[in-house]
Amino acid sequence: GMSLWRSCSQSTSRTNPGKDRLMRVLGLDFGSKTVGVAVSDPLGLTAQGVEIIRRKSENKLRQTLARIEALIEEYHVGILVLGFPKNMNNTLGDRAEKSLEFKEMLERRTGLPVIMWDERLTTVEANRTLIEGRIRREHRKEYVDMLAAVFILQGYLDSEHIRKEREETAGDKEQETIREDS
């Protein structure tokens, strides 16, 4: 059984060349008729806006999911970050419930981990008002959704970066003791 398993695992890595490279992170802002999309650079440091996926009605998500799958392929994405719009008093409103449903759909469809990122930890709300003041009214709603995805993703990337730096400084101390032994 072992050899069979080995041949299977080899074939999957060939079909997805992104597996060997650095995986990007996709940031998503789930709105009632749009999903704002942002993607990280290959190093996972900066977020940039990609597009706004529109849908005709709130519950028709098939094309939206298909488009996200295509973006995952195109950018070699290994992890998804979805904005979690909790209320200020920590309760989950209608949008938060819908975001959780969308998370489950994404996980089923893509097989990738989806991290819920508390939008209150980003400057999303503050920036919404700022952005809205600067964008011509007819384009306003759309840009804001995409930029929200950028802020969500950037917030996640920054927190990961800080976490990795902490781990590395802890790891450096261990490295020194190993070096002394050798």
Buried (B, 14 or more C-beta within 10 A) or exposed (E): EEEEEEEEEEEEEEEEEBEEEEBBBBBBBBBEBBBBBBBBEEEBEBBBBBBBBBBEEEEEBEEBBEBBBEBBEEBBBBBBBBBBBBEEEEEBEEBBEBBBEBBEBBEEBBEBEBBBBBBBBBBBBEBBEEBEEEBEEEEBBBBBBBBBBBBBBBBBBBEBEEEEEEEEEEEEEEEEEEEEEE
